[in-house]
Amino acid sequence: MENQVLDAIFNRRSIRRYTDQPVSSDQLDLILKAGQAAPSAMNQQPWYFVAIQRKDMIEQLASLLTENEDPYYNAPLLIVVFANKKAYSPVTDAALAIANMMLAAQALQLGTCWIDYSRHVFNHPKFAGLSASLGVPQDYLCVGSLVVGTPAEQPEAHPVKSETMTVVA
């Protein structure tokens, strides 16, 4: 395909194995800017991103609700996405920001995987102060997170289900 945007869309895969190579500050900056460039209802831009590169902190977050697995796949970067609860469409807007970041990472030859586990941690009453400790403004909820890194695998695409659409002409 000769279109870079379509290439990123059709070639992106969820990566669950990463090398130890860190994401550069330039790459991180571009990924975060791509998230900020996402469309949002009434241009409210209700998101807040927390980018965590400290391995010990990622491991600590990973252990809060599970003991048996690494929900972050040993990735060198975790981006946790929050949205203002008072916004018109916070969850949709934040999801669009995550999608933009995934495509930006793909364009930079980095792998990503949406991680829902973070939503359960940051929105759990037991960890009420966790978001604030990372600088997240009050009245924000966690929508999800994204792990980012250099892929140590390249999975094949899953078949697309043709019965998931109707075209009315």
Summary of the structure (lengths in Angstrom):
residues: 169
radius of gyration: 16.4
end to end distance: 26.5
largest distance: 54.1
contacts: 472
relative contact order: 0.23
helix: 38%
strand: 19%
